[in-house]
Amino acid sequence: MSIKLSEISTMPPHDSNKKKIEAKTADLVIKIGELQHKLYAEGKQSLLVILQGMDASGKDGTIKTVFADCNPSGIDAYAFKKPTEEEFAHDFLWRIHQKAPRKGNIMIFNRSHYEDILIQRVHKWIDDDRAEKRMKAINAFEELLQFDNNTRVLKFYMHISQERQQEKLQERIDDPSKNWKHKAADWDENDHWDTDRKYYEYAINHSSIPWHIAPCDKRYYRNYFIASKVLETLQAMDPKLPQLPKTDE
């Protein structure tokens, strides 16, 4: 069944209690840290977390909160921006593959290879035929990571409303501590909201590995939702601490 983002709420459930949810999130963060330690020590599998969404949907804040208790030695985050001249000279997945996690590590993508079928399509830098071929390449790439490097791929669409996005963009102007985040181009992208959403739906509905749609209008619930999915995934991976081999006495 196709996902329609307009039919999915960007808000927490009506009966959500902020203080209780924040307490649960704090517990999840500790458990994520414990399992990440085992994952790193085991060194046999890895986790790729993809955070993809509109501007101001909370990607940076999510990384800061959800992975706060992780050992820096076994985790990294990378924000994909406009390709460099060198990156433009290669296929669109060349720069992505270099950042894929090694065994034992967690890698978080702040934006990702999906930009190459989203923003490029919105601005008509590529046509539909090329976007469809890239979508097939993305599916093959993610499947390659899973079967050939034992990498679990966990994808989140950061689901924020247009109204909430506009509020957060305005905060970047009004709040001096957030001025550094302000980019005039972000408001231009807000004007493409409907087109952006259409192509996000295309990517979500044509992915071999399913997406999680994270409600992002409220930070506390966004963090809880994503932390719970990360923990579930790590628990399913079930990493083990290595043991010394038994010796005959």
N, C-alpha and C positions, 0 to 999 in steps of 0.2 A: 504494500500500500504506500502511495507517495505521501511524503511529508509536506504539509502546507504550513509554513511558519506563521502565517496570519491566524492560524487556528490554535496556536500554542501560546500559552500565557508567558509573559516575561516577568511575572510577579511570583512570589512565594505562595504556597497554599494559604487559604484564608485563615486557617486555624493555627498558623505558625506563631510560635512564641520566640521572639528575638533572643532573649537571654538564654533560654533553654537550647536553642539552635547553636548559639555561639559556644555554649559549654560543650555541646556534642562535637562541634568542629574542633575545639581545642584537644579533645580526646582522640579524635581521628588523626590529627596532625602528629601527635606523639606516636600513635601506632604506625603511621606511614614511615616515620623516622626509624622505628625499630625494624620494620621489614626492609627498608632501604639499606640498612646496615647489613642485614643478612644477604641481600641481593649482591651487594658490593663484595662481601667476603666470599660468597659462593663463586662468582665470576663465570656463570654458565649461561645466563640469560640477561636480557635487557628490556627496558621500557622506554618507548617513545610516546610522549604526551604532546598532542597538537592542540594549541589554542588558536582558534580562528574566529574572527568576528569583526563587526563594524568598529570604527574608531571609537575610543572611550568606552568600550564594553567591559574593560576591567582585566585585561590580560596580565599587565604588570602586577596589579594588586593580588591577583589570584596566585601567581608564582610566589610572591613574597609571603603570603599567608599559608598556603597549603603545604609548601615544602620547607617551612621554617625550621623544622626539627631534623632535617636531613644532613648527613655528613657531606660537606663540600667536596670531599675527595671523589665521591661517586655520583655527583649530579652536576648538570650544567644546563644553562638556558641560552638560546640564541634567537635574536630578533632579526628576521629577514627583512631587509630594506631594498631599495632600488638596486638592481644588479649593477656590479661594477663593469668596466669595459672588458675585463678578463672574463667575467661570468657571462656576459652577453656573447662572447666568442665561442661559448660551448652550448650544449643542449641545456634545456631549462632545469633538468634534474641534477646536473653536474655539481652545482654548489650545494644542493640539498644532501646528496649522498655523502659528501665529505663530513657532514655534521651528524650523521646517523650515530646512535649510541653504540659504543663497544660493549662487549659482554660484561655484565656486572654493574653497568651504569644506567642512570635515568637521564634522558635528554628531553628538554622541554622546548618546543618550537613556539615562539611568539610570532605569529603568522607563519606561513609555510609555503610549500610548493603549490598550494591551492590558489595563491595569489596569481599564478600564471594562467589560471582559467577563470579568474574573477575580475580583478581590476583591469587586466589586459582586455578582457571581453567587454567590460563596461565602457571603456574608452575606445573600443573598436580597433585596438592595436593588433588583434588576431580575429579571424573570422570563426564562424560556428564549426566549420569542418576541422580546423586546426584545434579548436578547443576540445572537440569530441575525441580526437586522436590523442591529445594530451591527457584527457581523462582516462583513457585506456592505459596509457603509459604510467599514470599515477597508481592505478589499481595494481598493475604488474609490479611496480616498484615496492609498494607496501606489502604485497604478498611475498616478494623476494626477501624483504627484511624478516618476515615472520618465519618462512621455512628454511632460509639459509643461514640466519644468524640468531635464531631463537629470540627475536625481538617482538614483544607485544606492542601493538599500535593502538593507542587510546586517543580518540578524537572528540573534541568538544567544539560545538558551535556556541559562541557567546551571544546569547539571545537577549538583546536589549531593545527597548522600544525607541522609536524615533524621538519621542518627547523627552525621554530620559537622556538620550544621547545629546540632545540640544542643551539640556540643563548642565551636563558635565562639560561640554565644550565651552559654555558660557562661564563656568567656574574657572576655567583656565585663563580667562580674561580678567575676571573679578578678583580672584585670589592671588596675591603676589607670589605666594609660595608655589603656585602652579603655573605661573606665567611661562616658565621654561618649556612646558608641554604644548603651548599654543602654536598652532600652524594654521594660517589662513586657508590653506588647501583642504583642511579637515571640513570646513563649512561647505566647500565646493562638493566634497564627497557626499555630504548630507543631502545635497540636492539630487543625488543619484539614488536615493534610498530604494525606491521601488525596483529599479534595474538591478541594483546590488542584490537585493533579496531574491529576485528571480534567478540570478546565477548562483547564489548560495544554494537555493533549493535544487538546482540542477546538480551541483556537486554532491550534495547530501544524498540525493535520490539515485545517483549513478555510481556511488562508492561500493566497492565490494566489502570493505570493512565498515560496519555501521558507525554512525555518529551519535553522540549524546547531546541533546539540546538543553543547554544550561540556562535557566532563568537568571538574568543578570541585572534586573532593575534595582535589586536590593543586594548590597555587598555581602551581608551576613548570610543570606541564603545561597548566593552564588558560590561562596567559599565552601559552605557545607555540602552543596550538591556535588561539586567537583571533587572535594576531599573524599566523599563517600565512594565515588566511582573509582578513584585512584586506589583507595584502600581495598576495595573489592577485587580489583585487578591484581594487586600485589598478593593478596591472600590466595587467589586462584593460581598464581605463579608459584607460590609456596617455596620460596628460597630457603635453603638449609645452610647452617653454619658448617664449614668443613671440620671434620674430626680427624685426629691423628690415627693412623692405622694401628690396629691392635697388634701387639707383639707377644710372642710366647715368653713366659717367664722361665 
